[in-house]
Amino acid sequence: MILDADIKAQLHQYLQLMENDVLLKVSTGTDDLSKDMLALVDELATMSSKIKVETTSLQRTPSFSVNRVGEETGITFAGIPLGHEFTSLVLALLQASGRAPKVDQKVIGQVKGIQGEYHFETFVSLTCHNCPDVVQALNIMSVLNPGITHTMIDGAAFKEEVESKNIMAVPTVFLNGEIFGSGRMTMEEILAKMGNTTDASELSGKEPFDVLVVGGGPAGASAAIYSARKGIRTGIVAERFGGQIMDTLGIENFIGTKYTEGPKLAASLEEHVKEYDVDVMNLQRAKSLEKKDFIEIELENGAVLKSKTVILSTGARWRNVGVPGENEFKNKGVAYCPHCDGPLFEGKDIAVIGGGNSGVEAAIDLAGIVKHVTVLEFGSQLRADSVLQDRLYSLPNVTVIKNAQTKEITGTDKVNGITYLDRETEEEHHVELQGVFIQIGLVPNTSWLGETIKRTRMGEIVVDSHGATNIPGVFAAGDCTNSPYKQIIISMGSGANAALGAFDYLIRN
């Protein structure tokens, strides 16, 4: 049996939602993975009379496709979609059976309107929490448009192909045999990369808002909800809804919820925002802010949005080391997410730059997968909690180097080493390895503001107790501000605080 009793009980409920018959076409060999795949599809067939199975020959073995009877949907799973991808399998079964996907009608129209042949392939690891979003988006597109196909490929099951294509980060998406993109992408982002974007004139033509929130993370979502509940005209413009939490795996300190995961929380935030009359403008990046009769936010696409008040909640991003080789080898050995990309470095030597909690946690996580981990800490001591340090030092395949200033990440077509300076002896050293994970904290997304808004030397927006900035009518919240602690729950609170501050400003002015 591939599925345990608890999963089967949950799956049984979902399969009751299937509307029409689905045909699984299976391509297997004599290897153990093929046997497990055959066991999985047979198990699925015993759980629903609507699931049929037949053997066939597909491009990759082992793999299986999910089809309507008499019609190819274009959805294929190469490898066994368990772990984080099990939900992708369940949704593919439901959607192939005729159950409508939960997607905005405007987006469905865009997908159906795409002309031509588009064959997508997504390389994943089953431990990656970002991969299912890409897999599910492309599967839905395959169901909606007969010119689109999509294959999920488990990198662990097809190692030779992963090596031959130099894939060192997941998810990595190929379109018609060429690299299309890497990292988490929503359906809207995929469509934008395919040329389906919102026209700037459509955005510029919008009536001025009472409150315009810039940024769609926890602070922005909270600010939008609190504003909309006041009955005032509210808009939210975001480069990526969910923000930084989309790259967060386990969340155990969100009060009232024992455990959740970043993408799941982000989906809940977006769903909650859309319960209210909020104009959500996704995939739009702010370029500048100017105070005129209204506060004007210019976007990268040239559109200008106007509002009586603005709440800045643009969050933060991973801090770069800023050394030669970092940008050149991104996704070619340089990585930022140990949960996503760790399995691709199985049996290899890697380095983690950073000795804080995130760096040491990454090193502990990776030590169970890779051959050896070298931790490089700039300071004279690790900064992680003592319990994490104790765990780190107990591991036999970890080396900790302190007073190490990273000078260069080396390589040819991919990473082959790292060079660092010993800050005590002034000697330069080189370590041969195949991967570098960078974990050195965050930098606020505020450089686009220029000199218009008062910021700290670290780039954080200075706010008062009401969330107000130095410009009347402009407020800020979350990780982009000088709040001393960067936590999800604090960001949500500051978003609510800024929204109430903005409302108070509106009624007094």
Residue pairs with C-beta under 8 A, 6 or more apart in sequence:
1 39
1 43
2 36
2 39
2 40
2 43
2 80
2 82
3 11
3 40
3 43
7 86
8 43
8 47
11 47
11 90
12 47
14 90
14 93
14 94
15 44
15 47
15 48
15 50
15 51
15 93
17 94
17 99
18 48
18 50
18 51
18 93
18 94
18 97
18 99
19 97
19 98
19 99
20 50
20 68
20 69
20 97
20 98
21 50
21 51
21 52
21 68
21 69
21 97
22 50
22 51
22 52
22 66
22 67
22 68
22 69
22 93
22 96
22 97
23 52
23 53
23 54
23 67
23 68
23 69
24 41
24 44
24 45
24 51
24 52
24 53
24 54
24 64
24 65
24 66
24 67
25 54
25 55
25 56
25 58
25 64
25 65
25 67
26 37
26 38
26 41
26 53
26 54
26 55
26 56
26 62
26 63
26 64
27 55
27 56
27 57
27 58
27 60
27 61
27 62
27 63
27 64
28 34
28 35
28 37
28 38
28 55
28 61
28 62
29 61
29 62
31 62
33 62
33 79
33 80
33 157
34 61
34 62
36 80
37 62
37 63
37 64
37 80
38 62
40 80
41 53
41 64
42 53
44 51
44 53
44 93
45 51
45 52
45 53
50 97
51 93
52 69
56 65
58 64
58 65
58 76
58 78
59 76
59 78
59 151
60 76
60 78
60 151
60 153
60 158
62 78
62 79
62 80
62 157
63 76
63 77
63 78
63 79
63 151
64 76
64 77
65 72
65 73
65 74
65 75
65 76
65 77
66 73
66 75
66 76
66 77
66 89
66 92
66 93
66 96
67 73
67 75
67 96
68 96
68 97
68 98
72 149
73 96
73 142
73 143
74 142
74 143
74 146
74 148
74 149
74 150
75 92
75 96
75 139
75 142
75 143
75 149
75 150
76 149
76 150
76 151
76 152
77 85
77 88
77 89
77 92
77 151
77 152
78 151
78 152
78 153
78 154
78 157
78 158
79 126
79 152
79 153
79 154
79 156
79 157
79 158
80 154
80 157
81 88
81 89
81 126
81 152
81 154
82 126
83 126
83 127
84 126
84 127
84 128
84 129
84 131
84 132
85 124
85 126
85 131
85 132
85 135
85 152
85 154
87 132
87 136
88 132
88 135
88 136
88 139
88 152
91 101
91 136
91 139
91 140
92 139
95 101
95 139
95 140
95 143
96 143
101 108
101 140
101 143
101 144
103 140
103 187
107 187
107 188
107 191
108 144
110 191
110 196
111 140
111 141
111 144
111 145
111 148
111 187
111 191
112 144
112 145
114 145
114 147
114 148
114 194
114 196
115 147
116 147
117 147
117 176
118 145
118 147
118 148
118 149
118 175
118 176
118 194
119 148
119 149
119 150
119 175
119 176
119 177
120 138
120 141
120 142
120 148
120 149
120 150
120 151
120 173
120 174
120 175
120 180
121 150
121 151
121 153
121 173
121 174
122 131
122 134
122 135
122 138
122 150
122 151
122 152
122 153
122 171
122 172
122 173
122 174
123 153
123 155
123 158
123 162
123 165
123 167
123 170
123 171
123 172
123 173
123 174
124 131
124 134
124 135
124 152
124 153
124 154
124 155
124 170
124 171
125 131
125 154
125 155
125 156
125 170
125 340
125 341
125 342
125 343
125 344
126 154
126 156
126 343
127 339
127 340
127 342
127 343
128 170
128 171
128 339
128 340
128 341
128 343
129 249
129 261
129 262
129 263
129 339
129 340
130 170
130 171
130 183
130 184
130 246
130 247
130 263
130 337
130 340
131 170
131 171
131 184
131 340
132 263
133 184
133 185
133 186
133 263
134 171
134 173
134 184
134 185
134 190
135 150
135 152
135 171
137 185
137 186
137 187
137 190
138 148
138 150
138 173
138 190
139 150
139 152
140 187
141 148
141 150
141 187
141 190
142 148
142 149
142 150
153 161
155 162
155 167
155 170
155 343
155 344
156 343
156 346
162 344
165 174
166 332
166 413
166 414
167 344
168 331
168 332
168 333
168 335
168 341
168 344
168 345
168 414
168 415
168 435
169 182
169 183
169 331
169 332
169 335
169 340
169 341
169 344
170 340
170 341
170 343
170 344
171 182
171 183
171 184
171 185
171 340
172 179
172 181
172 182
172 331
173 179
173 180
173 181
173 182
173 185
174 180
180 193
181 190
181 193
182 331
183 331
184 246
184 247
184 263
185 193
186 240
186 241
186 282
188 282
188 283
189 240
189 283
191 197
192 283
197 283
197 301
198 281
198 283
198 284
198 301
200 299
200 301
200 302
200 303
201 303
202 303
203 281
203 284
203 299
203 301
203 303
203 305
204 302
204 303
204 304
204 305
206 235
206 279
206 305
206 306
207 233
208 233
208 294
208 306
208 307
208 308
209 233
209 234
209 235
209 279
209 305
209 306
209 307
209 308
210 227
210 232
210 233
210 234
210 307
210 308
210 309
210 506
211 223
211 224
211 227
211 232
211 233
211 234
211 235
211 307
211 308
211 309
211 310
211 311
211 499
211 502
211 503
211 506
212 234
212 235
212 236
212 237
212 295
212 297
212 305
212 306
212 307
212 309
212 310
212 311
213 220
213 223
213 224
213 227
213 234
213 235
213 236
213 237
213 310
213 311
213 313
214 220
214 236
214 237
214 238
214 286
214 297
214 310
214 311
214 312
214 313
214 314
215 236
215 238
215 239
215 243
215 312
215 313
215 314
215 315
215 445
215 478
215 480
216 236
216 238
216 239
216 240
216 241
216 242
216 243
216 269
216 270
216 280
216 282
216 313
217 238
217 242
217 243
217 244
217 245
217 313
217 315
217 478
217 479
217 491
218 243
218 245
218 265
218 269
218 478
218 488
218 491
218 492
218 495
219 313
219 315
219 477
219 478
219 479
219 491
219 492
219 494
219 495
219 498
220 236
220 238
220 243
220 311
220 313
220 315
220 477
220 478
220 495
221 236
221 269
221 270
221 272
221 273
221 492
221 495
222 477
222 491
222 492
222 493
222 494
222 495
222 496
222 499
223 236
223 311
223 313
223 477
223 495
223 496
223 498
223 499
223 502
224 234
224 236
224 273
224 276
224 278
224 499
225 272
225 273
225 276
225 278
225 499
226 495
226 496
226 499
226 500
226 503
227 234
227 278
227 311
227 499
227 502
227 503
228 234
228 273
228 276
228 277
228 278
229 276
230 499
230 503
232 503
232 506
234 276
234 277
234 278
234 279
235 278
235 279
235 280
235 281
235 305
235 307
236 273
236 278
236 279
236 280
236 281
237 281
237 284
237 286
237 297
237 299
237 305
238 280
238 281
238 282
238 283
238 284
239 283
239 284
239 285
239 286
240 246
240 282
240 283
241 266
241 269
241 270
241 280
241 282
242 262
242 263
242 265
242 266
242 267
242 269
242 270
243 266
243 315
244 315
244 316
244 317
244 442
244 479
245 251
245 262
245 263
245 265
245 266
245 488
246 262
246 263
246 266
247 262
247 318
247 336
247 337
248 261
248 262
249 261
249 262
249 339
250 259
250 261
251 257
251 259
251 260
251 261
251 262
251 265
251 488
252 258
252 259
253 487
253 488
253 489
254 260
254 265
254 488
254 489
255 489
265 488
270 280
273 280
274 280
281 305
284 299
284 300
284 301
284 303
285 299
285 300
286 297
286 298
286 299
286 300
286 314
286 448
287 298
287 299
287 300
287 448
288 297
288 298
288 448
288 449
288 450
288 452
289 295
289 296
289 297
289 298
289 310
289 312
289 449
289 452
289 453
289 474
290 296
290 298
290 452
291 452
291 471
291 472
291 473
291 474
294 306
294 307
294 308
295 306
295 307
295 308
295 309
295 310
295 471
295 473
295 474
296 304
296 305
296 306
297 304
297 305
297 306
297 307
297 310
298 304
299 305
308 473
308 506
309 473
309 474
309 475
309 502
309 505
309 506
310 473
310 474
310 475
311 467
311 475
311 476
311 477
311 495
311 498
311 499
311 502
312 446
312 449
312 453
312 461
312 469
312 474
312 475
312 476
312 477
312 480
313 476
313 477
313 478
313 480
313 491
313 495
313 498
314 444
314 445
314 446
314 478
314 480
315 444
315 445
315 478
315 479
315 480
315 491
316 442
316 443
316 444
316 445
316 479
316 480
316 486
317 442
317 443
317 445
318 336
318 438
318 442
318 443
319 438
319 440
319 441
319 442
319 443
320 326
320 327
320 438
320 443
321 353
321 406
321 409
321 438
321 440
323 406
323 407
323 408
323 409
324 407
324 408
324 409
325 334
325 408
325 409
325 410
325 411
325 415
326 334
326 409
326 438
328 409
328 411
329 409
329 411
329 414
329 415
329 436
332 411
332 413
332 414
332 415
333 409
333 411
333 414
333 415
333 416
333 434
333 435
333 436
334 409
334 415
334 435
334 436
334 438
335 341
335 435
335 436
335 437
335 438
336 437
336 438
336 439
338 352
338 361
338 362
338 365
338 366
338 437
339 365
341 435
341 437
342 365
342 366
342 369
342 370
343 369
345 366
345 369
345 370
345 434
345 435
346 369
346 370
347 370
347 371
348 370
348 371
348 433
348 434
348 435
349 370
349 371
349 372
349 374
349 431
349 432
349 433
349 434
349 435
350 366
350 370
350 372
350 373
350 374
350 433
350 434
350 435
350 436
350 437
351 373
351 374
351 375
351 376
351 418
351 431
351 433
351 435
351 436
351 437
352 359
352 362
352 363
352 366
352 373
352 374
352 375
352 376
352 436
352 437
352 439
353 359
353 376
353 406
353 436
353 437
353 438
353 439
353 440
354 362
354 375
354 376
354 377
354 438
354 439
354 440
354 441
355 375
355 376
355 377
355 378
355 379
355 381
355 382
355 383
355 384
355 400
355 402
356 382
356 383
356 384
356 439
356 440
356 441
357 383
357 384
357 385
357 388
358 439
358 441
359 375
359 377
359 384
359 439
359 440
360 375
360 382
360 384
360 388
360 389
360 392
361 384
361 388
362 437
362 439
363 373
363 375
363 392
363 398
364 388
364 391
364 392
364 395
366 373
366 437
367 373
367 395
367 397
367 398
370 397
370 435
371 397
372 397
372 398
372 399
372 433
373 395
373 397
373 398
373 399
374 398
374 399
374 401
374 418
374 431
374 433
375 382
375 392
375 398
375 399
375 400
375 401
376 401
376 404
376 406
376 418
376 420
377 383
377 400
377 401
377 402
377 403
377 404
378 403
378 404
378 405
378 406
378 423
379 402
379 403
380 402
380 403
381 402
382 389
382 392
382 400
382 402
384 392
392 398
392 400
393 400
401 420
403 422
403 423
403 424
404 420
404 421
404 422
404 423
405 420
405 421
405 423
406 418
406 419
406 420
407 419
407 420
407 421
407 428
408 418
408 419
409 415
409 417
409 418
409 419
409 436
410 416
410 417
410 418
410 419
410 430
411 417
414 434
415 433
415 434
415 435
415 436
416 432
416 433
416 434
417 430
417 431
417 432
417 433
418 430
418 431
418 433
418 436
419 428
419 429
419 430
419 431
420 428
420 429
420 431
421 427
421 428
421 429
422 428
422 429
442 479
442 486
443 458
443 459
444 455
444 458
444 459
444 460
444 461
444 479
444 480
444 481
445 480
446 453
446 455
446 459
446 460
446 461
446 480
447 459
449 455
449 461
452 471
453 461
453 469
453 470
453 471
453 474
453 476
454 461
454 462
454 469
454 470
455 461
455 462
456 462
456 482
460 480
460 481
460 482
460 483
461 469
461 476
461 480
461 481
461 482
462 469
462 470
462 481
462 482
463 469
463 475
463 476
463 477
463 481
463 482
463 483
463 498
466 475
466 497
466 498
466 500
466 501
466 504
467 475
467 476
467 477
467 481
467 494
467 497
467 498
467 501
467 502
468 474
468 475
468 501
468 505
469 475
469 476
472 505
472 509
473 502
473 505
473 509
475 498
475 499
475 501
475 502
475 505
476 498
477 491
477 494
477 495
477 497
477 498
478 491
478 494
478 495
479 486
479 491
481 494
483 490
483 491
483 494
